[in-house]
């Protein structure tokens, strides 16, 4: 399988050879129920984004937020919304076990890492990146063209 995604070729040997492999039962469980888990968390995340816009709108209306904080806030909200939309778009292809669903999860993980780094959440970026890529590369073989 030819790797075409950014950094996929570099990350593959790390997460497939240096990390312990999942059993076939675990892979099947993740592939079968993972899309529903992602769907539920994405819907909850979207409700959180709507809440954040409402709360931020009220605070901004009072003029108590600096411009720098507002720009950072809106950049992170935009990146978070983009990730959630990619998760929602991945639901159907993931259920059908299509590689395009896996690709969307891969890109969502990359954008999520960028968002965490922009927010200076280095520890969160490190932990979520390692766990996310480990899981993604373990189940990649289950998704076909």
PyMOL commands that place a pseudoatom at each C-alpha (Angstrom):
pseudoatom trace, name=CA, resn=UNK, resi=1, chain=A, elem=C, hetatm=0, pos=[0.000, 0.000, 0.000]
pseudoatom trace, name=CA, resn=UNK, resi=2, chain=A, elem=C, hetatm=0, pos=[1.545, 3.293, -1.087]
pseudoatom trace, name=CA, resn=UNK, resi=3, chain=A, elem=C, hetatm=0, pos=[1.439, 5.936, 1.639]
pseudoatom trace, name=CA, resn=UNK, resi=4, chain=A, elem=C, hetatm=0, pos=[0.277, 9.286, 0.335]
pseudoatom trace, name=CA, resn=UNK, resi=5, chain=A, elem=C, hetatm=0, pos=[-0.618, 11.236, 3.478]
pseudoatom trace, name=CA, resn=UNK, resi=6, chain=A, elem=C, hetatm=0, pos=[1.790, 13.725, 5.078]
pseudoatom trace, name=CA, resn=UNK, resi=7, chain=A, elem=C, hetatm=0, pos=[4.124, 12.032, 7.570]
pseudoatom trace, name=CA, resn=UNK, resi=8, chain=A, elem=C, hetatm=0, pos=[2.412, 8.648, 7.163]
pseudoatom trace, name=CA, resn=UNK, resi=9, chain=A, elem=C, hetatm=0, pos=[5.524, 6.998, 5.750]
pseudoatom trace, name=CA, resn=UNK, resi=10, chain=A, elem=C, hetatm=0, pos=[7.623, 8.331, 8.648]
pseudoatom trace, name=CA, resn=UNK, resi=11, chain=A, elem=C, hetatm=0, pos=[5.136, 7.464, 11.403]
pseudoatom trace, name=CA, resn=UNK, resi=12, chain=A, elem=C, hetatm=0, pos=[4.260, 3.968, 10.158]
pseudoatom trace, name=CA, resn=UNK, resi=13, chain=A, elem=C, hetatm=0, pos=[7.435, 2.168, 11.299]
pseudoatom trace, name=CA, resn=UNK, resi=14, chain=A, elem=C, hetatm=0, pos=[7.270, 3.815, 14.718]
pseudoatom trace, name=CA, resn=UNK, resi=15, chain=A, elem=C, hetatm=0, pos=[3.682, 2.883, 15.502]
pseudoatom trace, name=CA, resn=UNK, resi=16, chain=A, elem=C, hetatm=0, pos=[3.630, -0.517, 13.798]
pseudoatom trace, name=CA, resn=UNK, resi=17, chain=A, elem=C, hetatm=0, pos=[7.029, -1.856, 14.865]
pseudoatom trace, name=CA, resn=UNK, resi=18, chain=A, elem=C, hetatm=0, pos=[7.982, -0.137, 18.107]
pseudoatom trace, name=CA, resn=UNK, resi=19, chain=A, elem=C, hetatm=0, pos=[4.593, -0.202, 19.838]
pseudoatom trace, name=CA, resn=UNK, resi=20, chain=A, elem=C, hetatm=0, pos=[2.815, -3.398, 20.910]
pseudoatom trace, name=CA, resn=UNK, resi=21, chain=A, elem=C, hetatm=0, pos=[0.287, -4.642, 18.343]
pseudoatom trace, name=CA, resn=UNK, resi=22, chain=A, elem=C, hetatm=0, pos=[-3.426, -4.956, 19.080]
pseudoatom trace, name=CA, resn=UNK, resi=23, chain=A, elem=C, hetatm=0, pos=[-5.015, -8.380, 18.999]
pseudoatom trace, name=CA, resn=UNK, resi=24, chain=A, elem=C, hetatm=0, pos=[-7.417, -9.090, 16.133]
pseudoatom trace, name=CA, resn=UNK, resi=25, chain=A, elem=C, hetatm=0, pos=[-10.358, -8.975, 18.567]
pseudoatom trace, name=CA, resn=UNK, resi=26, chain=A, elem=C, hetatm=0, pos=[-9.386, -5.492, 19.765]
pseudoatom trace, name=CA, resn=UNK, resi=27, chain=A, elem=C, hetatm=0, pos=[-8.917, -4.275, 16.190]
pseudoatom trace, name=CA, resn=UNK, resi=28, chain=A, elem=C, hetatm=0, pos=[-12.334, -5.609, 15.193]
pseudoatom trace, name=CA, resn=UNK, resi=29, chain=A, elem=C, hetatm=0, pos=[-13.963, -4.034, 18.252]
pseudoatom trace, name=CA, resn=UNK, resi=30, chain=A, elem=C, hetatm=0, pos=[-12.413, -0.636, 17.519]
pseudoatom trace, name=CA, resn=UNK, resi=31, chain=A, elem=C, hetatm=0, pos=[-13.327, -0.807, 13.826]
pseudoatom trace, name=CA, resn=UNK, resi=32, chain=A, elem=C, hetatm=0, pos=[-16.887, -1.974, 14.515]
pseudoatom trace, name=CA, resn=UNK, resi=33, chain=A, elem=C, hetatm=0, pos=[-17.821, 0.365, 17.381]
pseudoatom trace, name=CA, resn=UNK, resi=34, chain=A, elem=C, hetatm=0, pos=[-15.316, 3.218, 16.957]
pseudoatom trace, name=CA, resn=UNK, resi=35, chain=A, elem=C, hetatm=0, pos=[-17.374, 5.146, 14.382]
pseudoatom trace, name=CA, resn=UNK, resi=36, chain=A, elem=C, hetatm=0, pos=[-20.346, 5.310, 16.774]
pseudoatom trace, name=CA, resn=UNK, resi=37, chain=A, elem=C, hetatm=0, pos=[-18.110, 6.436, 19.632]
pseudoatom trace, name=CA, resn=UNK, resi=38, chain=A, elem=C, hetatm=0, pos=[-16.665, 9.175, 17.392]
pseudoatom trace, name=CA, resn=UNK, resi=39, chain=A, elem=C, hetatm=0, pos=[-20.174, 10.208, 16.281]
pseudoatom trace, name=CA, resn=UNK, resi=40, chain=A, elem=C, hetatm=0, pos=[-21.435, 10.574, 19.856]
pseudoatom trace, name=CA, resn=UNK, resi=41, chain=A, elem=C, hetatm=0, pos=[-18.370, 12.516, 20.996]
pseudoatom trace, name=CA, resn=UNK, resi=42, chain=A, elem=C, hetatm=0, pos=[-18.524, 14.748, 17.903]
pseudoatom trace, name=CA, resn=UNK, resi=43, chain=A, elem=C, hetatm=0, pos=[-22.145, 15.674, 18.541]
pseudoatom trace, name=CA, resn=UNK, resi=44, chain=A, elem=C, hetatm=0, pos=[-21.282, 16.461, 22.169]
pseudoatom trace, name=CA, resn=UNK, resi=45, chain=A, elem=C, hetatm=0, pos=[-18.292, 18.489, 20.968]
pseudoatom trace, name=CA, resn=UNK, resi=46, chain=A, elem=C, hetatm=0, pos=[-20.460, 20.488, 18.575]
pseudoatom trace, name=CA, resn=UNK, resi=47, chain=A, elem=C, hetatm=0, pos=[-22.837, 21.302, 21.425]
pseudoatom trace, name=CA, resn=UNK, resi=48, chain=A, elem=C, hetatm=0, pos=[-19.812, 22.469, 23.404]
pseudoatom trace, name=CA, resn=UNK, resi=49, chain=A, elem=C, hetatm=0, pos=[-18.699, 24.684, 20.532]
pseudoatom trace, name=CA, resn=UNK, resi=50, chain=A, elem=C, hetatm=0, pos=[-22.130, 26.270, 20.319]
pseudoatom trace, name=CA, resn=UNK, resi=51, chain=A, elem=C, hetatm=0, pos=[-21.974, 26.899, 24.050]
pseudoatom trace, name=CA, resn=UNK, resi=52, chain=A, elem=C, hetatm=0, pos=[-18.518, 28.432, 23.743]
pseudoatom trace, name=CA, resn=UNK, resi=53, chain=A, elem=C, hetatm=0, pos=[-19.731, 30.782, 21.022]
pseudoatom trace, name=CA, resn=UNK, resi=54, chain=A, elem=C, hetatm=0, pos=[-22.650, 31.832, 23.213]
pseudoatom trace, name=CA, resn=UNK, resi=55, chain=A, elem=C, hetatm=0, pos=[-20.506, 32.389, 26.277]
pseudoatom trace, name=CA, resn=UNK, resi=56, chain=A, elem=C, hetatm=0, pos=[-17.793, 34.176, 24.319]
pseudoatom trace, name=CA, resn=UNK, resi=57, chain=A, elem=C, hetatm=0, pos=[-20.392, 36.349, 22.623]
pseudoatom trace, name=CA, resn=UNK, resi=58, chain=A, elem=C, hetatm=0, pos=[-21.717, 37.467, 25.993]
pseudoatom trace, name=CA, resn=UNK, resi=59, chain=A, elem=C, hetatm=0, pos=[-18.237, 38.206, 27.356]
pseudoatom trace, name=CA, resn=UNK, resi=60, chain=A, elem=C, hetatm=0, pos=[-17.124, 40.014, 24.196]
pseudoatom trace, name=CA, resn=UNK, resi=61, chain=A, elem=C, hetatm=0, pos=[-20.253, 42.128, 24.333]
pseudoatom trace, name=CA, resn=UNK, resi=62, chain=A, elem=C, hetatm=0, pos=[-19.178, 43.423, 27.714]
pseudoatom trace, name=CA, resn=UNK, resi=63, chain=A, elem=C, hetatm=0, pos=[-15.780, 44.447, 26.301]
pseudoatom trace, name=CA, resn=UNK, resi=64, chain=A, elem=C, hetatm=0, pos=[-13.785, 42.524, 28.894]
pseudoatom trace, name=CA, resn=UNK, resi=65, chain=A, elem=C, hetatm=0, pos=[-11.711, 40.436, 26.484]
pseudoatom trace, name=CA, resn=UNK, resi=66, chain=A, elem=C, hetatm=0, pos=[-8.436, 41.572, 24.981]
pseudoatom trace, name=CA, resn=UNK, resi=67, chain=A, elem=C, hetatm=0, pos=[-7.887, 41.318, 21.240]
pseudoatom trace, name=CA, resn=UNK, resi=68, chain=A, elem=C, hetatm=0, pos=[-5.079, 38.773, 21.629]
pseudoatom trace, name=CA, resn=UNK, resi=69, chain=A, elem=C, hetatm=0, pos=[-7.250, 36.495, 23.735]
pseudoatom trace, name=CA, resn=UNK, resi=70, chain=A, elem=C, hetatm=0, pos=[-10.106, 36.829, 21.280]
pseudoatom trace, name=CA, resn=UNK, resi=71, chain=A, elem=C, hetatm=0, pos=[-7.951, 35.939, 18.260]
pseudoatom trace, name=CA, resn=UNK, resi=72, chain=A, elem=C, hetatm=0, pos=[-6.494, 32.902, 20.010]
pseudoatom trace, name=CA, resn=UNK, resi=73, chain=A, elem=C, hetatm=0, pos=[-9.932, 31.834, 21.189]
pseudoatom trace, name=CA, resn=UNK, resi=74, chain=A, elem=C, hetatm=0, pos=[-11.483, 32.082, 17.737]
pseudoatom trace, name=CA, resn=UNK, resi=75, chain=A, elem=C, hetatm=0, pos=[-8.531, 30.341, 16.063]
pseudoatom trace, name=CA, resn=UNK, resi=76, chain=A, elem=C, hetatm=0, pos=[-8.839, 27.418, 18.464]
pseudoatom trace, name=CA, resn=UNK, resi=77, chain=A, elem=C, hetatm=0, pos=[-12.616, 27.317, 18.050]
pseudoatom trace, name=CA, resn=UNK, resi=78, chain=A, elem=C, hetatm=0, pos=[-12.187, 27.253, 14.257]
pseudoatom trace, name=CA, resn=UNK, resi=79, chain=A, elem=C, hetatm=0, pos=[-9.630, 24.431, 14.440]
pseudoatom trace, name=CA, resn=UNK, resi=80, chain=A, elem=C, hetatm=0, pos=[-11.859, 22.501, 16.852]
pseudoatom trace, name=CA, resn=UNK, resi=81, chain=A, elem=C, hetatm=0, pos=[-14.872, 22.942, 14.608]
pseudoatom trace, name=CA, resn=UNK, resi=82, chain=A, elem=C, hetatm=0, pos=[-12.835, 21.778, 11.616]
pseudoatom trace, name=CA, resn=UNK, resi=83, chain=A, elem=C, hetatm=0, pos=[-11.754, 18.632, 13.490]
pseudoatom trace, name=CA, resn=UNK, resi=84, chain=A, elem=C, hetatm=0, pos=[-15.321, 17.877, 14.580]
pseudoatom trace, name=CA, resn=UNK, resi=85, chain=A, elem=C, hetatm=0, pos=[-16.616, 18.318, 11.039]
pseudoatom trace, name=CA, resn=UNK, resi=86, chain=A, elem=C, hetatm=0, pos=[-13.941, 15.929, 9.770]
pseudoatom trace, name=CA, resn=UNK, resi=87, chain=A, elem=C, hetatm=0, pos=[-14.982, 13.382, 12.421]
pseudoatom trace, name=CA, resn=UNK, resi=88, chain=A, elem=C, hetatm=0, pos=[-18.616, 13.679, 11.333]
pseudoatom trace, name=CA, resn=UNK, resi=89, chain=A, elem=C, hetatm=0, pos=[-17.636, 13.340, 7.666]
pseudoatom trace, name=CA, resn=UNK, resi=90, chain=A, elem=C, hetatm=0, pos=[-15.640, 10.203, 8.532]
pseudoatom trace, name=CA, resn=UNK, resi=91, chain=A, elem=C, hetatm=0, pos=[-18.599, 8.386, 10.121]
pseudoatom trace, name=CA, resn=UNK, resi=92, chain=A, elem=C, hetatm=0, pos=[-20.119, 6.812, 6.996]
pseudoatom trace, name=CA, resn=UNK, resi=93, chain=A, elem=C, hetatm=0, pos=[-16.816, 5.810, 5.351]
pseudoatom trace, name=CA, resn=UNK, resi=94, chain=A, elem=C, hetatm=0, pos=[-15.616, 4.327, 8.638]
pseudoatom trace, name=CA, resn=UNK, resi=95, chain=A, elem=C, hetatm=0, pos=[-18.769, 2.230, 8.950]
pseudoatom trace, name=CA, resn=UNK, resi=96, chain=A, elem=C, hetatm=0, pos=[-18.211, 1.021, 5.377]
pseudoatom trace, name=CA, resn=UNK, resi=97, chain=A, elem=C, hetatm=0, pos=[-14.537, 0.332, 6.230]
pseudoatom trace, name=CA, resn=UNK, resi=98, chain=A, elem=C, hetatm=0, pos=[-13.278, 2.644, 3.506]
pseudoatom trace, name=CA, resn=UNK, resi=99, chain=A, elem=C, hetatm=0, pos=[-9.778, 4.046, 3.555]
pseudoatom trace, name=CA, resn=UNK, resi=100, chain=A, elem=C, hetatm=0, pos=[-11.203, 7.562, 3.046]
pseudoatom trace, name=CA, resn=UNK, resi=101, chain=A, elem=C, hetatm=0, pos=[-12.679, 7.390, 6.571]
pseudoatom trace, name=CA, resn=UNK, resi=102, chain=A, elem=C, hetatm=0, pos=[-9.310, 6.429, 8.011]
pseudoatom trace, name=CA, resn=UNK, resi=103, chain=A, elem=C, hetatm=0, pos=[-7.705, 9.288, 6.059]
pseudoatom trace, name=CA, resn=UNK, resi=104, chain=A, elem=C, hetatm=0, pos=[-10.167, 11.779, 7.554]
pseudoatom trace, name=CA, resn=UNK, resi=105, chain=A, elem=C, hetatm=0, pos=[-9.340, 10.551, 11.068]
pseudoatom trace, name=CA, resn=UNK, resi=106, chain=A, elem=C, hetatm=0, pos=[-5.639, 10.892, 10.273]
pseudoatom trace, name=CA, resn=UNK, resi=107, chain=A, elem=C, hetatm=0, pos=[-6.070, 14.486, 9.086]
pseudoatom trace, name=CA, resn=UNK, resi=108, chain=A, elem=C, hetatm=0, pos=[-8.318, 15.297, 12.058]
pseudoatom trace, name=CA, resn=UNK, resi=109, chain=A, elem=C, hetatm=0, pos=[-5.608, 14.023, 14.397]
pseudoatom trace, name=CA, resn=UNK, resi=110, chain=A, elem=C, hetatm=0, pos=[-2.980, 16.177, 12.670]
pseudoatom trace, name=CA, resn=UNK, resi=111, chain=A, elem=C, hetatm=0, pos=[-5.168, 19.298, 12.862]
pseudoatom trace, name=CA, resn=UNK, resi=112, chain=A, elem=C, hetatm=0, pos=[-5.976, 18.501, 16.501]
pseudoatom trace, name=CA, resn=UNK, resi=113, chain=A, elem=C, hetatm=0, pos=[-2.260, 18.304, 17.263]
pseudoatom trace, name=CA, resn=UNK, resi=114, chain=A, elem=C, hetatm=0, pos=[-1.684, 21.670, 15.595]
pseudoatom trace, name=CA, resn=UNK, resi=115, chain=A, elem=C, hetatm=0, pos=[-4.543, 23.116, 17.659]
pseudoatom trace, name=CA, resn=UNK, resi=116, chain=A, elem=C, hetatm=0, pos=[-3.027, 21.809, 20.894]
pseudoatom trace, name=CA, resn=UNK, resi=117, chain=A, elem=C, hetatm=0, pos=[0.385, 23.182, 19.977]
pseudoatom trace, name=CA, resn=UNK, resi=118, chain=A, elem=C, hetatm=0, pos=[-1.124, 26.609, 19.142]
pseudoatom trace, name=CA, resn=UNK, resi=119, chain=A, elem=C, hetatm=0, pos=[-2.756, 26.554, 22.583]
pseudoatom trace, name=CA, resn=UNK, resi=120, chain=A, elem=C, hetatm=0, pos=[0.616, 25.535, 24.079]
pseudoatom trace, name=CA, resn=UNK, resi=121, chain=A, elem=C, hetatm=0, pos=[-0.887, 22.286, 25.384]
pseudoatom trace, name=CA, resn=UNK, resi=122, chain=A, elem=C, hetatm=0, pos=[2.312, 20.409, 24.641]
pseudoatom trace, name=CA, resn=UNK, resi=123, chain=A, elem=C, hetatm=0, pos=[1.637, 17.529, 27.054]
pseudoatom trace, name=CA, resn=UNK, resi=124, chain=A, elem=C, hetatm=0, pos=[-1.875, 17.021, 25.642]
pseudoatom trace, name=CA, resn=UNK, resi=125, chain=A, elem=C, hetatm=0, pos=[-0.500, 17.153, 22.087]
pseudoatom trace, name=CA, resn=UNK, resi=126, chain=A, elem=C, hetatm=0, pos=[2.154, 14.568, 22.942]
pseudoatom trace, name=CA, resn=UNK, resi=127, chain=A, elem=C, hetatm=0, pos=[-0.187, 12.131, 24.705]
pseudoatom trace, name=CA, resn=UNK, resi=128, chain=A, elem=C, hetatm=0, pos=[-3.048, 12.475, 22.205]
pseudoatom trace, name=CA, resn=UNK, resi=129, chain=A, elem=C, hetatm=0, pos=[-0.631, 12.204, 19.278]
pseudoatom trace, name=CA, resn=UNK, resi=130, chain=A, elem=C, hetatm=0, pos=[1.016, 9.034, 20.556]
pseudoatom trace, name=CA, resn=UNK, resi=131, chain=A, elem=C, hetatm=0, pos=[-2.260, 7.333, 21.515]
pseudoatom trace, name=CA, resn=UNK, resi=132, chain=A, elem=C, hetatm=0, pos=[-4.100, 8.545, 18.425]
pseudoatom trace, name=CA, resn=UNK, resi=133, chain=A, elem=C, hetatm=0, pos=[-1.449, 7.464, 15.935]
pseudoatom trace, name=CA, resn=UNK, resi=134, chain=A, elem=C, hetatm=0, pos=[-0.937, 4.146, 17.719]
pseudoatom trace, name=CA, resn=UNK, resi=135, chain=A, elem=C, hetatm=0, pos=[-4.645, 3.327, 17.453]
pseudoatom trace, name=CA, resn=UNK, resi=136, chain=A, elem=C, hetatm=0, pos=[-4.922, 4.621, 13.879]
pseudoatom trace, name=CA, resn=UNK, resi=137, chain=A, elem=C, hetatm=0, pos=[-1.980, 2.638, 12.578]
pseudoatom trace, name=CA, resn=UNK, resi=138, chain=A, elem=C, hetatm=0, pos=[-3.124, -0.512, 14.368]
pseudoatom trace, name=CA, resn=UNK, resi=139, chain=A, elem=C, hetatm=0, pos=[-6.526, -0.446, 12.649]
pseudoatom trace, name=CA, resn=UNK, resi=140, chain=A, elem=C, hetatm=0, pos=[-5.392, 0.899, 9.256]
pseudoatom trace, name=CA, resn=UNK, resi=141, chain=A, elem=C, hetatm=0, pos=[-5.246, -2.571, 7.692]
pseudoatom trace, name=CA, resn=UNK, resi=142, chain=A, elem=C, hetatm=0, pos=[-9.001, -2.974, 8.270]
pseudoatom trace, name=CA, resn=UNK, resi=143, chain=A, elem=C, hetatm=0, pos=[-9.813, -0.130, 5.872]
pseudoatom trace, name=CA, resn=UNK, resi=144, chain=A, elem=C, hetatm=0, pos=[-9.683, -0.820, 2.158]
pseudoatom trace, name=CA, resn=UNK, resi=145, chain=A, elem=C, hetatm=0, pos=[-9.680, 1.462, -0.901]
for i in range(1, 145): cmd.bond("trace and resi %d" % i, "trace and resi %d" % (i + 1))
show_as sticks, trace
zoom trace
